Amino acid sequence: MSAAAKLLSAAFLAVGLSGPFVPAGCCQAEVPGTDKSPLRIFYAGKPGSAREADFVAFLRQHFRHVSTGDLASFEAQQAADADVILLDHDGNGFKAPRPKLPTDYTRPTVTIGVAGAVFCDYLRLKTGYM
């Protein structure tokens, strides 16, 4: 995993598992002897890419439930069982797929890289390009 990906992953883990964003007791292991979080993660990226493999391997070290999907065909109902959704893409973010989500989409979602910024711009969020 590249240094930037490791830093981003560590930042996501630190922010996602601390503070008021996580309900009390949420991240305590359900099975004795394991320290993995019970949060269910859905990663939508570019299937088969090295980036996807790195992120998924990292996530599986820290979360018991990790599922994946293709950002190009991502629809909100694919991640209905997930607690957190990660949207990412390998390569040129300006050429990345831009999934169309309904205006009532309210799932906790982390967008990563240029693809995330372009997606957030589409939704007119402060984290998008201005």
C-alpha positions in Angstrom: 0.0 0.0 0.0 1.4 3.4 -0.9 2.3 5.9 1.9 -0.6 8.1 0.9 -3.1 5.2 1.1 -1.7 4.1 4.5 -2.1 7.7 5.8 -5.6 8.0 4.5 -6.5 4.6 5.8 -5.1 5.4 9.3 -6.9 8.8 9.3 -10.2 7.1 8.3 -9.8 4.5 11.0 -8.9 7.1 13.7 -11.8 9.4 12.8 -14.3 6.6 12.2 -13.7 4.8 15.4 -13.4 7.7 17.8 -15.4 10.6 19.1 -19.1 11.3 18.9 -19.4 9.7 15.4 -19.5 6.2 16.8 -22.3 5.2 19.3 -21.0 4.1 22.7 -20.2 0.4 22.8 -20.5 0.1 19.0 -16.9 -0.9 18.4 -16.5 -3.4 21.2 -15.7 -6.8 20.0 -18.7 -9.1 20.0 -16.6 -12.3 20.0 -14.1 -12.8 22.8 -10.5 -12.7 21.6 -11.0 -10.5 18.6 -10.5 -6.8 18.4 -12.2 -6.2 15.1 -15.0 -3.7 14.9 -18.5 -5.0 14.2 -19.2 -2.1 11.9 -20.3 -3.3 8.5 -18.2 -1.6 5.7 -19.1 -1.4 2.0 -16.3 -0.4 -0.3 -17.2 0.6 -3.9 -14.2 1.1 -6.1 -12.6 -0.2 -9.2 -12.8 -4.1 -9.1 -9.5 -5.8 -9.6 -7.3 -2.7 -9.1 -4.3 -2.8 -6.7 -5.9 0.1 -4.9 -9.1 -1.9 -4.1 -7.0 -4.8 -3.0 -5.0 -2.6 -0.6 -8.0 -0.9 0.9 -10.0 -4.1 1.3 -7.1 -5.9 2.9 -6.6 -3.0 5.3 -10.3 -2.8 6.1 -10.5 -6.6 6.8 -7.8 -6.3 9.3 -10.0 -3.9 11.4 -13.6 -4.8 10.6 -15.3 -8.1 10.6 -17.8 -7.3 7.9 -16.4 -5.9 4.6 -18.2 -6.2 1.3 -17.2 -4.6 -2.0 -18.8 -3.4 -5.2 -18.1 -1.5 -8.4 -18.3 2.3 -8.2 -19.4 2.3 -11.9 -22.7 0.5 -11.0 -23.1 1.6 -7.4 -26.7 2.1 -6.2 -27.7 2.9 -2.7 -29.6 -0.3 -2.1 -26.4 -2.3 -2.7 -25.1 -1.1 0.7 -28.4 -1.2 2.6 -26.9 -3.5 5.2 -23.7 -1.4 5.6 -23.0 1.0 8.5 -20.4 2.9 6.5 -19.9 3.2 2.7 -16.6 4.1 1.1 -16.7 5.5 -2.5 -13.3 5.4 -4.2 -11.7 4.9 -7.7 -8.3 4.1 -9.0 -6.8 6.4 -11.6 -7.9 9.7 -13.0 -10.7 10.9 -10.8 -12.1 13.2 -13.5 -12.7 10.1 -15.6 -14.1 8.1 -12.6 -17.7 6.8 -12.7 -20.2 9.2 -11.1 -23.0 7.2 -9.5 -26.3 8.9 -9.3 -27.8 8.7 -5.9 -31.3 9.8 -4.9 -31.7 13.2 -3.2 -32.9 11.4 0.0 -29.6 9.4 0.3 -28.6 9.6 3.9 -26.1 6.8 4.4 -22.8 7.5 6.2 -20.4 7.8 3.3 -16.8 8.5 2.9 -15.6 9.7 -0.5 -11.9 9.3 -1.3 -9.6 11.2 -3.7 -10.5 13.2 -6.7 -13.4 10.8 -7.5 -14.8 11.7 -4.1 -14.4 15.4 -4.6 -16.1 15.3 -8.0 -19.0 13.3 -6.5 -19.3 15.7 -3.6 -19.4 18.6 -6.0 -22.2 16.9 -7.9 -24.1 16.8 -4.6 -23.2 20.4 -3.8 -21.4 19.5 -0.6 -18.7 21.7 0.9 -16.1 19.1 0.4 -16.5 19.1 -3.4 -14.8 21.4 -5.9 -16.0 24.9 -6.0 
